[in-house]
Structure formats: C-alpha cells, structure tokens
Amino acid sequence: MAYNRELLRVMRHKRIRKKVSGTPERPRMCIKRSLKHTYAQLVDDVTGKTLLTVSTLSKELKGKLKTGDNQAAAEAIGSLLAKKCIEKGIKNIVFDRSGYIYHGKVKKLAEAARKEGLVF
C-alpha cells in the first residue's frame, strides 16, 4: 500500500501521542505547520484546556513578519511563546512535535523557546 508523506506523519503523531501528555505543572507544547503559517500552543491534557496559543497570525507578530512560513517566523513564535509562558509562571513543558521531523521550522521554534528559558 502506498502512503503519502502527510498520512505517515499523522500515523507517527498518533503513535507518539499515546506517550506524550501534558499536565497543569508541565503542559504539552504542540506545533502545527501549514504552507502559509506556523502555530504553537500549550495544552493541559488532564483538564483538556488550551492554556496559551501563538501563531504567525497573532497580534504581536502580524505586522513584524514578512512571511509566516519561514524559519525566521518560527523562531519569533518560539521566543514569544516562551516569554508568555514565563509571564504565566510556566518553565517546564513537554515538547510535542506532532510527527514533524526535528529540523527546519520545528528546530528553530524549539531552540528559540529554549533560549528564552523554557525547559523541555
């Protein structure tokens, strides 16, 4: 059976989500990439609530970025998310890359969040 790349990513994501879970003390940071934008959010899986969300469509980033689908945009999202987490008192998180390979946009987002002080 022939699988396309997105179907393989979804299958990998389902397998990973069995193991990765967020708690109120250590929420899960999940990432979504599209062709035009990048999104990141903090989720508490115990209560089923989204604690924080940042994307290239956010008010803070909308006018500053030239385009929303490059590594510079992902880096800006990571640093903004980390700053908002620190303001809310969250330092430790669980990183959920949503089945994406750890390079490019995903890697830049994670490194920027680590540089701002998040631990994962």
C-alpha positions as CSV (number, residue, x, y, z in Angstrom):
1,M,0.0,0.0,0.0
2,A,1.4,3.4,-0.9
3,Y,1.3,6.1,1.8
4,N,1.8,9.7,1.2
5,R,4.0,11.9,3.4
6,E,1.1,13.5,5.4
7,L,-0.5,10.2,6.1
8,L,2.7,8.8,7.5
9,R,3.1,12.0,9.7
10,V,-0.4,11.5,11.1
11,M,0.3,7.9,11.9
12,R,3.5,8.8,13.6
13,H,1.7,11.6,15.5
14,K,-0.9,9.2,16.8
15,R,1.7,6.7,18.0
16,I,3.6,9.5,19.8
17,R,0.5,11.0,21.4
18,K,0.0,7.7,23.3
19,K,3.1,8.5,25.3
20,V,3.3,12.4,25.4
21,S,0.8,14.1,27.7
22,G,0.6,17.5,29.4
23,T,-0.2,18.2,33.0
24,P,-1.0,21.5,34.7
25,E,2.6,21.7,36.1
26,R,4.1,20.6,32.7
27,P,1.9,21.4,29.8
28,R,2.4,20.0,26.3
29,M,3.6,22.4,23.6
30,C,2.3,21.2,20.2
31,I,3.1,22.6,16.8
32,K,1.2,22.8,13.6
33,R,2.7,23.8,10.3
34,S,0.9,24.8,7.2
35,L,2.2,26.1,3.9
36,K,1.4,29.7,4.9
37,H,1.6,29.8,8.7
38,T,3.0,28.2,11.8
39,Y,1.1,27.6,15.1
40,A,2.2,26.6,18.6
41,Q,0.0,26.1,21.7
42,L,0.3,24.9,25.2
43,V,-2.2,22.3,26.2
44,D,-3.2,20.8,29.6
45,D,-4.3,17.3,28.7
46,V,-5.6,16.5,32.2
47,T,-8.3,19.2,32.0
48,G,-8.4,19.3,28.2
49,K,-7.8,23.1,28.0
50,T,-5.5,25.2,25.9
51,L,-3.5,27.4,28.1
52,L,-1.7,29.6,25.6
53,T,-1.5,29.9,21.8
54,V,0.8,31.8,19.5
55,S,1.0,31.8,15.7
56,T,2.1,34.0,12.8
57,L,-1.4,35.4,12.9
58,S,-1.1,36.7,16.4
59,K,-1.4,40.4,17.0
60,E,2.1,40.7,18.4
61,L,3.7,39.2,15.3
62,K,1.3,40.0,12.4
63,G,3.0,43.3,11.2
64,K,6.6,42.4,12.1
65,L,7.0,39.3,9.9
66,K,7.5,39.4,6.2
67,T,6.1,35.9,5.7
68,G,4.6,33.3,8.1
69,D,6.1,30.2,6.6
70,N,9.8,30.5,7.1
71,Q,12.4,29.7,9.8
72,A,12.5,33.3,11.0
73,A,8.8,33.3,11.7
74,A,9.1,30.0,13.6
75,E,11.9,31.5,15.7
76,A,9.8,34.5,16.5
77,I,6.9,32.3,17.5
78,G,9.2,30.2,19.8
79,S,10.6,33.3,21.6
80,L,7.1,34.9,22.0
81,L,5.6,31.7,23.3
82,A,8.5,31.3,25.8
83,K,8.1,34.9,27.0
84,K,4.3,34.4,27.6
85,C,5.0,31.1,29.4
86,I,7.5,32.8,31.8
87,E,4.9,35.5,32.5
88,K,2.3,32.9,33.4
89,G,4.9,31.1,35.6
90,I,5.4,28.1,33.4
91,K,9.1,27.0,33.0
92,N,8.8,23.3,32.3
93,I,7.0,21.9,29.3
94,V,6.6,18.7,27.2
95,F,7.5,19.2,23.6
96,D,5.2,17.5,21.0
97,R,6.5,18.0,17.5
98,S,3.3,16.5,16.1
99,G,5.1,13.9,14.0
100,Y,7.2,16.5,12.1
101,I,10.9,15.8,11.6
102,Y,13.0,17.8,14.0
103,H,14.7,20.2,11.6
104,G,14.0,23.4,9.9
105,K,11.0,25.3,11.3
106,V,10.4,22.9,14.1
107,K,14.0,23.0,15.3
108,K,14.2,26.8,15.1
109,L,11.0,27.1,17.1
110,A,12.3,24.7,19.8
111,E,15.7,26.4,20.0
112,A,14.2,29.8,20.3
113,A,12.0,28.7,23.2
114,R,14.9,27.1,25.0
115,K,17.0,30.2,24.5
116,E,14.3,32.3,26.2
117,G,14.2,30.0,29.3
118,L,11.8,27.1,28.7
119,V,13.0,23.6,29.8
120,F,12.0,20.6,27.9
